[in-house]
Amino acid sequence: MHFFPKSAVLSLMLALSTSHAALAGTQPGDPLATYQKNAGKAGVIFNLPQWEKTPAQIQATTEIAISVGNERLKAIAGRKPEQMTFTNTIAALDYAYYPVAAATRRMGFIQETSPGKNLRDAALEATKKLQKWLIDTSFRQDVYQAVKTIAATNPALKGEDAMYFKTVLRDYRRNGMELPEAKRQQLQQLKNRLNDLQLEFQTNITKASSLVEFSREELEGVSGDFLGNKEILGEDGIYRVNANITWQALEVLRNAKKEETRKRLSIARSSRAMKENTPLFTEILKTRAKIAKLLGYDNWADYRIETKMAKNGKTARDFLQNLSTELAPKFEKELATFSRLKAAENGKDKAKLYYWDIPYYKNQLKKSRYQIDTEKLRVFFELENTLSGMFSIFEELFNIKIEAVTAPYKWVDDLRLYAVTDAASGAPLGLIYMDMFPREGKYNHFAQFSITPGKLFPNGKYQRPVVALVCNFPPPANGKPSLLTYDHVETLFHEFGHALHSVLTQANYMEFSATSVPRDFVEAPSQMLENWVRSKPVLDRFAVDYRDGKTRIPADTLDKMEAARLATIGTQYRRQLGFGLLDLAIHMTTDEDIFNNFTTVTNKIMSETYVPVPEHTAFVASFGHLGGGYDAGYYGYAWADAISTDMASVFHQAPGGLMDKEVGMRLRNEIYAVGGSREIGESIRSFLQREPSLEPFFEHIGLKTK
């Protein structure tokens, strides 16, 4: 067995236990060291994780975290009833679970981003062990008895304490703690099995290799920059496009003139991890249904949605179906337009549309009707300009400061690290890593990962959050810097919104800090920030042609882009609604025939709601959202978008528009800071300063309100 040096173990124990440890690797004069001094004055802990660099260190972290967690739970359960209080029993639960939760998040992040397969594999095993501990300890009868002892006293609580107590009692009920012992044991086994299955499902997607070979002729229409990329063009003159890397796939699907090229790539992308994940997902669906049945729910969807805004599967499904019906005329009109474009290009009277056609003809429509060439827009979105511009916008809007600092440890050379502070007080708020470009073994989409959750510790110190944005932007190539598409910029603003939601938290409990809000709301604060990318005054702050440093996007181009968005939004939304409806269809049932044939069921729903998907493929096998996290919850994207559009309307109506500082601070204080520490409806109304409305959303998607 390998061991940490004794000093490292002690240091890690401190870090897990409430840590006053200084930032690892800082030197006098280093900006991070300066922040550490300011943190002391502000009464907060502002430190980076002590990153594990070997499998042995990963194993040691896992063992120490579990040991600390066990000791804290033992202390809760070991008190005599008369010694138990809300603070040392209920509030102490959040503190007891903190070290394992923090270690789990870090291990999960290493698993998704480490360049070394040995570290990724070790982190996966550690994640399994840590999550098993989280599941197993949630079934501890001695801890539950302590909770019941406090519940019997009916303590008078207010605010976040009352919200936390309510949540703890709810979660124990949802964990089946009042079931007979035999059923509890069965439930525990099922939850552990589900956890392992979901981890394996996600891992298979990340490591899937989906290279598709093309000749230069087959890639006609694709940009010269793409064709000149040495990561794609082999020395033998063959282009190898990775269907598992989103930006590469979209570049070809949107621009390749030959339908056969688009078809081959679409089939490859829809077949990722199909062999490995098809039987896995069938077992996942069956296991979820068994858990729901044991707990007394009709199906997995009702179990999962109970804690969200929609409350049950029927409400979520009705929302999607009603929206799908409302969009039907607009959607059919858009498809007819794409069909005409395809027929004209092929010299035919009629043309049938397929899954691989939509991205291409949407792009062609933008070029032909609206004179928008999305490839040419890239010159306005050079990565460094875009980042600095985005930072300045949110610095002004939320009264914060974002400063680049040197990371003491980098898992890749081009890793970035930013410190966020309150501009008025100088108090440190959080740290944000940014891992920008794709590589083998890395998470292949865009996401914010929580690494160190925010929490107020018993000693009065507040652990400020550490998060990371994992991106897969096109890297610099052919002597040019990284140039983003307009969609990339929207994604960047969206994901950075999640990071802001995390680092601006002021919630006392880990349970409520940052993005720990109902899943059908969590996207709203980030979706809302996409509006900033559609405003010329905002874009003019940073969207400049990198070649001359002065040319900006013409106003009429942005007008045309908005017209193009409205002209294709029916197609965009019906695709999203298809995902949401198929997700609910396989989770609002206990029918094993559906589980055994989920590919047929989901492909049929997607083909009926959107356009025919490639035959003999199983895109759900690589649909990471459904493998764990957004299962029975994908409807939340549309649900949250309706809320986000309403929230954005407050800015549009404010005197300062999207840069209105008063509204910006209200967003920071009423949404980002409170997280899940109060009922989410109260937070929404506090920000809106009125009751919610669907009118802005219907206008956003080109529909009139009834």
Buried (B, 14 or more C-beta within 10 A) or exposed (E): EEEBEEEBBEBBBEBBBBBEBBBBBBEEEBBBBBBBEBBBEBEBBBBBBBBBBBBBBBBBBBBBBBBBBBEBBEBBBEBEEEEBBBEBBBBBBBBBBBBBBBBBBBBBBBBBBBEBEEBBBBBBBBBBBBBBBBBEBBBBEEBBEBBEBBBEEEEEBEEBBBBBBEBBBEBBEBBBBEBEEEEBEBBBEBBBBBBBBBBBBBBBBBBBEBBBEBEEEBBBBBBEBBBEBEBBBEEEEEBBBBBBBBBBBBBBBBBBBBBEBBBBBBBBBBBBBBEBBBEBBBBBBBBBBBBBBBBEBBBBBBBBBBBBBBBBBBBBBEBBBEBBEBBEEBBEEBBEBBBBBBBEBEEEEEBEBBBBBBBBBBBBBBBEBBEBEBBEBBBBBBBEBBBBBBBEBBBBBBBBBBBBBEBBEBBEEEBBBBBBBBBEEEBBBBBBBBBBBBBEBBBBBBBBBBBBBBBBBEEEBBBBBBBBBBBBBBBBBEEBEBBBBBBBBBBBBBBBBBBBBBBBBBBBBBBBBBBBBBBBBBBBBBBBBBBBBBBBEBBBBBBBBBEEEEEBBEEEBBEBBEBBBBBBBBBBBBBBBBBBBBBBBBBBBBBEEBBBBBBEBBBBBBBEBBBBBBEEBBBBBBBBBBBBEBBBBBBBBBBBBBBBBBBBBBBBEBEEEBBBEEBBBBBBBBBBBBBBBBEBEEBBBBBBEEEBBBBBBBBBBBBEEE
